[in-house]
Amino acid sequence: MATVQFEGVSLTYPGTPGPAVDDLNIEIADGEFLVLVGPSGCGKSTSLRMLAGLEAVTGGHIRIGGQDVTGLPPRARDVAMVFQSYALYPNMTVAENMGFALRNAGMSKADTLIRVKEAAAMLELEALLDRKPAKLSGGQRQRVAMGRAIVRRPQVFCMDEPLSNLDAKLRVSTRSQIAALQKRLGTTTVYVTHDQVEAMTMGHRVAVMKDGKLQQIAAPRDLYDNPVNTFVAGFIGSPGMNLLTAPVQDGAAVLNDLRIPLPRTVTGKNVIIGIRPESWEVAATADNALTVEVELLEELGSESFLYSHGVTAEWSSRSGRVVARVDRRFRVALGDRLSLTPKQEELFFFDAETEDRIA
């Protein structure tokens, strides 16, 4: 176990106009589970690969346990990597796959077997040790890949989207297993995903990246409640936050008949209003409310999400729609017109030019 530090780390690939990762500064505590999340191409996997030594850093320093490992090869960093692809040897059994790295390091068969059995017990693979990968399900193969990393007892686990090849139901169960296992082992873990639900449910802290730059790093709840800009606000949450650009008149944002009082710190001609789907209420009348027309309904059992568009709108939505969460007992049909009002205490305000949060 060890701390991990990214100190002004950058990487620029030859022939590219800009850096894939730009001035990344993150300090990860000993035993922490940190999740790097963001859209494809944001630099999260590149950051992980630099930590593992699979990509050469072009600027800055990486430290593991206080030691500068920036120029060290992967084998000298004591880091175990779990990839998106299981990458199991098809001709080897589960036990042989899990113990392969230990045997290569010169560990005796007896000691290797002890470690393999310990890891198999943690991952519920004891009954599968004699099977080959072809006889395993996708979830079992992924657990074998994790077991191969666990037996090494590294200082740091690096996990690069390990659940993306699994079906939706299996992802839910496996991510809880990974989180519980990390808590039990106490090993510093850096986990990469593009799925913000994974990030929010697994990480002690979540680092959101965009275009190679770190946007915000915080605990999941803090990230949800206090996004620093419109990108974080829209990316975190499922469905994402409604981001509505509206003109400012007499100290209020105007969305047709709905007028939203603004804080004095709003000074521009336009403002971006952030409203979570759960922060809308269906109003009885259209007075001081936003009138929308329902165009899509998602029934999720315990709740429903209404996707709608504005009627004669002079404002704009970042997604082109307005999303509202309603109780499952609320009855509505496609094409219905509804009046929505936001919960004033749950509104977010962003600068229309910089897109940064306005206090």
C-alpha positions as CSV (number, residue, x, y, z in Angstrom):
1,M,0.0,0.0,0.0
2,A,1.2,3.5,-0.8
3,T,0.2,7.0,-1.7
4,V,0.2,8.1,-5.3
5,Q,1.0,11.6,-6.5
6,F,0.6,13.2,-10.0
7,E,2.6,16.4,-9.9
8,G,2.0,18.5,-13.0
9,V,1.9,15.4,-15.2
10,S,1.5,15.9,-19.0
11,L,1.8,13.7,-22.0
12,T,1.8,14.9,-25.7
13,Y,1.9,12.3,-28.4
14,P,4.1,13.1,-31.4
15,G,2.3,14.8,-34.2
16,T,-0.7,15.8,-32.1
17,P,-1.8,19.5,-31.8
18,G,-2.2,19.4,-28.0
19,P,-1.5,17.2,-24.9
20,A,-3.5,14.1,-24.2
21,V,-3.1,14.9,-20.5
22,D,-2.3,18.4,-19.4
23,D,-0.8,19.4,-16.1
24,L,-2.5,16.8,-14.0
25,N,-2.2,17.3,-10.2
26,I,-3.8,14.6,-8.0
27,E,-2.8,13.3,-4.6
28,I,-4.2,9.8,-3.7
29,A,-4.1,8.7,-0.1
30,D,-2.8,5.4,1.1
31,G,-5.7,2.8,0.7
32,E,-7.9,5.2,-1.2
33,F,-10.2,4.1,-4.0
34,L,-10.0,6.9,-6.6
35,V,-12.1,6.8,-9.8
36,L,-11.1,8.7,-13.0
37,V,-14.2,9.4,-15.0
38,G,-15.0,11.3,-18.2
39,P,-16.0,10.8,-21.8
40,S,-13.9,8.9,-24.4
41,G,-10.7,10.7,-25.2
42,C,-10.5,12.8,-22.0
43,G,-7.2,11.3,-20.9
44,K,-8.3,9.1,-18.1
45,S,-6.8,5.8,-19.4
46,T,-3.7,7.6,-20.5
47,S,-3.2,8.9,-17.0
48,L,-3.6,5.4,-15.6
49,R,-1.1,4.0,-18.2
50,M,1.4,6.7,-17.2
51,L,1.0,5.6,-13.5
52,A,1.6,1.9,-14.5
53,G,4.6,2.9,-16.7
54,L,3.0,1.9,-20.0
55,E,3.2,5.5,-21.3
56,A,6.2,7.8,-21.1
57,V,5.5,11.1,-19.2
58,T,6.5,14.2,-21.2
59,G,6.2,16.6,-18.2
60,G,5.9,16.5,-14.5
61,H,6.4,13.7,-12.0
62,I,4.6,10.6,-10.6
63,R,5.4,9.3,-7.1
64,I,4.4,6.1,-5.5
65,G,4.9,5.8,-1.8
66,G,7.0,9.0,-2.0
67,Q,9.4,7.5,-4.6
68,D,9.7,9.3,-7.9
69,V,8.8,6.5,-10.4
70,T,8.5,8.8,-13.5
71,G,11.4,7.1,-15.3
72,L,11.1,3.6,-14.0
73,P,9.9,0.7,-16.1
74,P,6.6,-1.0,-15.2
75,R,8.2,-4.0,-13.5
76,A,10.0,-1.7,-11.0
77,R,6.8,0.2,-9.9
78,D,5.0,-2.6,-7.9
79,V,1.7,-1.8,-9.7
80,A,-0.8,-4.4,-10.8
81,M,-3.0,-3.7,-13.9
82,V,-6.4,-5.0,-14.6
83,F,-7.4,-4.3,-18.2
84,Q,-10.7,-4.1,-20.0
85,S,-9.8,-7.3,-21.9
86,Y,-9.5,-10.3,-19.6
87,A,-6.3,-11.3,-21.4
88,L,-6.2,-14.8,-20.0
89,Y,-4.1,-17.6,-21.3
90,P,-6.5,-20.1,-23.0
91,N,-4.2,-23.1,-22.5
92,M,-3.9,-22.5,-18.7
93,T,-6.3,-23.3,-15.9
94,V,-7.7,-20.6,-13.6
95,A,-5.0,-21.4,-11.0
96,E,-2.2,-21.3,-13.5
97,N,-3.4,-18.0,-14.9
98,M,-3.6,-16.4,-11.4
99,G,-0.2,-17.7,-10.4
100,F,1.6,-17.0,-13.7
101,A,3.3,-13.8,-12.6
102,L,4.4,-15.3,-9.3
103,R,6.0,-18.3,-11.0
104,N,7.8,-15.9,-13.4
105,A,9.1,-14.0,-10.4
106,G,10.7,-17.2,-9.0
107,M,8.2,-18.0,-6.2
108,S,8.0,-21.6,-5.2
109,K,5.0,-23.7,-6.3
110,A,3.9,-24.2,-2.7
111,D,3.9,-20.4,-1.9
112,T,2.2,-19.6,-5.2
113,L,-0.5,-22.1,-4.5
114,I,-1.2,-20.5,-1.1
115,R,-1.6,-17.1,-2.6
116,V,-3.8,-18.3,-5.4
117,K,-6.1,-20.1,-3.0
118,E,-6.3,-17.0,-0.8
119,A,-7.3,-14.9,-3.7
120,A,-9.7,-17.5,-5.1
121,A,-11.5,-17.6,-1.7
122,M,-11.9,-13.8,-1.8
123,L,-13.3,-13.9,-5.3
124,E,-15.4,-17.1,-4.9
125,L,-13.4,-18.9,-7.5
126,E,-12.4,-21.9,-5.4
127,A,-14.5,-24.4,-7.4
128,L,-13.2,-23.1,-10.7
129,L,-9.4,-23.4,-10.2
130,D,-9.1,-26.4,-12.5
131,R,-11.2,-24.9,-15.3
132,K,-9.8,-23.2,-18.4
133,P,-11.1,-19.8,-19.5
134,A,-13.3,-21.2,-22.3
135,K,-15.4,-22.9,-19.6
136,L,-16.0,-19.6,-17.7
137,S,-18.6,-16.9,-18.0
138,G,-17.6,-13.3,-18.6
139,G,-18.0,-12.3,-15.0
140,Q,-15.9,-15.3,-13.9
141,R,-13.1,-14.4,-16.4
142,Q,-13.0,-10.9,-15.0
143,R,-12.7,-12.2,-11.5
144,V,-9.8,-14.4,-12.6
145,A,-8.1,-11.3,-14.1
146,M,-8.5,-9.5,-10.8
147,G,-7.2,-12.5,-8.9
148,R,-4.1,-12.4,-11.1
149,A,-3.5,-8.9,-9.9
150,I,-4.4,-9.6,-6.2
151,V,-1.9,-12.5,-5.8
152,R,0.9,-10.1,-6.5
153,R,0.0,-8.0,-3.4
154,P,1.1,-4.7,-5.2
155,Q,1.3,-1.3,-3.7
156,V,-1.3,0.0,-6.2
157,F,-4.1,-1.5,-8.3
158,C,-4.7,0.1,-11.7
159,M,-8.1,-0.9,-13.2
160,D,-8.9,0.3,-16.8
161,E,-12.7,-0.1,-17.4
162,P,-12.7,-3.7,-16.2
163,L,-16.5,-4.1,-16.3
164,S,-17.2,-2.6,-19.7
165,N,-17.4,-6.1,-21.4
166,L,-20.0,-7.4,-18.9
167,D,-23.8,-7.1,-19.3
168,A,-25.7,-4.5,-17.3
169,K,-26.9,-6.8,-14.5
170,L,-23.5,-8.4,-14.0
171,R,-21.8,-5.0,-13.9
172,V,-24.0,-4.0,-10.9
173,S,-23.1,-7.1,-8.9
174,T,-19.4,-7.1,-9.9
175,R,-18.8,-3.4,-9.0
176,S,-20.1,-4.0,-5.5
177,Q,-17.7,-7.0,-5.2
178,I,-14.8,-4.9,-6.4
179,A,-15.6,-2.1,-3.9
180,A,-16.0,-4.6,-1.0
181,L,-12.8,-6.4,-2.0
182,Q,-10.8,-3.1,-2.1
183,K,-12.1,-2.2,1.3
184,R,-11.0,-5.5,2.6
185,L,-7.5,-5.4,1.1
186,G,-6.9,-1.7,1.7
187,T,-4.8,-1.4,-1.4
188,T,-4.6,2.0,-3.1
189,T,-6.7,1.7,-6.2
190,V,-7.0,3.9,-9.3
191,Y,-10.1,2.9,-11.3
192,V,-10.9,4.3,-14.8
193,T,-14.4,4.3,-16.2
194,H,-16.7,6.3,-18.6
195,D,-19.7,5.3,-16.6
196,Q,-20.6,7.9,-14.0
197,V,-22.9,5.5,-12.1
198,E,-19.9,3.3,-11.6
199,A,-17.8,6.2,-10.5
200,M,-20.4,7.5,-8.0
201,T,-21.1,4.1,-6.4
202,M,-17.5,2.8,-6.1
203,G,-15.1,5.6,-5.4
204,H,-14.0,7.3,-2.2
205,R,-13.3,10.3,-4.4
206,V,-14.1,10.9,-8.1
207,A,-11.9,12.9,-10.5
208,V,-13.7,14.2,-13.5
209,M,-11.7,14.8,-16.7
210,K,-12.3,16.6,-20.0
211,D,-10.0,17.2,-22.9
212,G,-6.9,16.1,-20.9
213,K,-7.6,18.4,-18.0
214,L,-8.9,17.7,-14.5
215,Q,-12.2,19.5,-14.0
216,Q,-13.0,18.6,-10.4
217,I,-12.1,16.0,-7.8
218,A,-14.3,15.4,-4.8
219,A,-16.3,12.8,-2.9
220,P,-19.3,11.5,-4.9
221,R,-21.9,13.4,-2.9
222,D,-19.9,16.7,-3.0
223,L,-19.5,16.3,-6.8
224,Y,-23.2,15.9,-7.2
225,D,-24.2,18.8,-4.8
226,N,-21.4,21.3,-5.8
227,P,-20.3,21.0,-9.4
228,V,-17.8,23.6,-10.3
229,N,-18.9,24.1,-14.0
230,T,-21.5,23.0,-16.5
231,F,-19.5,20.1,-17.7
232,V,-19.3,18.4,-14.3
233,A,-23.0,19.3,-13.6
234,G,-24.2,17.7,-16.8
235,F,-21.9,14.7,-16.7
236,I,-22.6,13.6,-13.1
237,G,-26.1,12.4,-12.6
238,S,-28.4,10.0,-14.5
239,P,-30.2,11.6,-16.3
240,G,-27.9,14.6,-16.3
241,M,-28.8,18.1,-15.0
242,N,-31.0,20.3,-17.1
243,L,-28.8,23.2,-18.3
244,L,-31.1,26.0,-19.5
245,T,-29.7,29.2,-21.0
246,A,-32.1,32.1,-20.4
247,P,-32.1,35.9,-20.8
248,V,-31.8,38.0,-17.7
249,Q,-34.4,40.7,-17.1
250,D,-34.8,42.8,-13.9
251,G,-32.7,40.4,-11.8
252,A,-34.5,37.3,-13.0
253,A,-34.0,34.5,-15.5
254,V,-36.9,34.4,-18.0
255,L,-38.1,31.1,-19.3
256,N,-41.4,32.0,-21.0
257,D,-43.9,32.5,-18.1
258,L,-41.4,31.3,-15.5
259,R,-39.2,33.9,-13.8
260,I,-36.4,32.7,-11.6
261,P,-34.9,35.2,-9.2
262,L,-31.1,35.4,-9.5
263,P,-28.3,36.1,-7.0
264,R,-26.7,39.5,-7.2
265,T,-23.5,37.9,-8.4
266,V,-25.2,37.3,-11.8
267,T,-24.2,40.2,-14.1
268,G,-24.4,39.0,-17.7
269,K,-27.3,39.4,-20.2
270,N,-27.8,35.6,-20.1
271,V,-27.4,32.9,-17.4
272,I,-27.3,29.2,-17.4
273,I,-29.8,27.7,-14.9
274,G,-29.0,24.1,-13.7
275,I,-32.0,22.0,-12.5
276,R,-31.7,18.4,-11.6
277,P,-34.6,16.2,-12.9
278,E,-35.7,15.5,-9.3
279,S,-35.8,19.3,-8.6
280,W,-38.9,19.9,-10.8
281,E,-42.5,19.8,-9.5
282,V,-45.6,19.5,-11.5
283,A,-47.7,22.7,-11.0
284,A,-51.5,22.9,-10.9
285,T,-51.5,26.0,-13.1
286,A,-49.3,27.7,-15.7
287,D,-48.8,30.8,-13.6
288,N,-45.1,31.4,-13.1
289,A,-44.4,27.9,-14.5
290,L,-42.6,26.4,-17.5
291,T,-45.0,24.9,-20.0
292,V,-43.6,21.8,-21.7
293,E,-44.9,19.1,-24.0
294,V,-44.1,15.5,-23.2
295,E,-42.3,13.6,-26.0
296,L,-40.8,10.6,-24.2
297,L,-41.6,8.7,-21.0
298,E,-39.2,6.3,-19.2
299,E,-41.0,4.0,-16.8
300,L,-38.4,2.6,-14.3
301,G,-40.8,1.0,-11.8
302,S,-40.2,3.1,-8.7
303,E,-40.1,6.4,-10.6
304,S,-40.6,7.8,-14.1
305,F,-38.6,10.3,-16.2
306,L,-40.4,12.7,-18.5
307,Y,-38.5,14.1,-21.5
308,S,-40.1,17.2,-23.0
309,H,-39.5,20.3,-25.0
310,G,-40.5,23.9,-24.3
311,V,-43.5,25.5,-26.0
312,T,-42.7,28.7,-27.9
313,A,-39.3,28.9,-26.0
314,E,-37.2,32.0,-26.0
315,W,-34.6,30.0,-24.0
316,S,-32.5,26.9,-24.9
317,S,-31.7,23.6,-23.3
318,R,-28.1,22.2,-23.6
319,S,-29.6,18.8,-24.3
320,G,-32.5,20.1,-26.4
321,R,-34.9,18.7,-23.8
322,V,-36.2,19.2,-20.3
323,V,-36.0,16.1,-18.1
324,A,-38.2,15.8,-15.0
325,R,-38.5,13.0,-12.5
326,V,-42.0,12.2,-11.3
327,D,-43.6,9.6,-8.9
328,R,-44.5,6.3,-10.5
329,R,-48.2,7.0,-9.6
330,F,-48.3,10.2,-11.8
331,R,-50.1,9.5,-15.0
332,V,-49.2,11.2,-18.2
333,A,-49.3,10.5,-21.9
334,L,-47.1,11.5,-24.8
335,G,-48.1,14.9,-26.2
336,D,-49.5,16.1,-22.9
337,R,-48.7,19.6,-21.8
338,L,-47.4,20.1,-18.3
339,S,-46.5,23.1,-16.1
340,L,-43.2,22.7,-14.2
341,T,-41.8,24.8,-11.4
342,P,-38.3,24.3,-9.9
343,K,-37.5,24.0,-6.3
344,Q,-35.8,27.3,-5.7
345,E,-33.4,26.0,-3.0
346,E,-32.0,23.3,-5.4
347,L,-31.1,25.6,-8.3
348,F,-27.6,26.0,-9.7
349,F,-26.4,29.1,-11.6
350,F,-23.6,29.2,-14.1
351,D,-21.9,32.0,-16.1
352,A,-23.1,31.9,-19.7
353,E,-19.7,32.7,-21.1
354,T,-17.2,30.9,-18.8
355,E,-19.7,28.2,-17.8
356,D,-18.3,28.3,-14.3
357,R,-20.5,28.0,-11.2
358,I,-21.8,31.3,-9.8
359,A,-21.9,31.2,-6.0
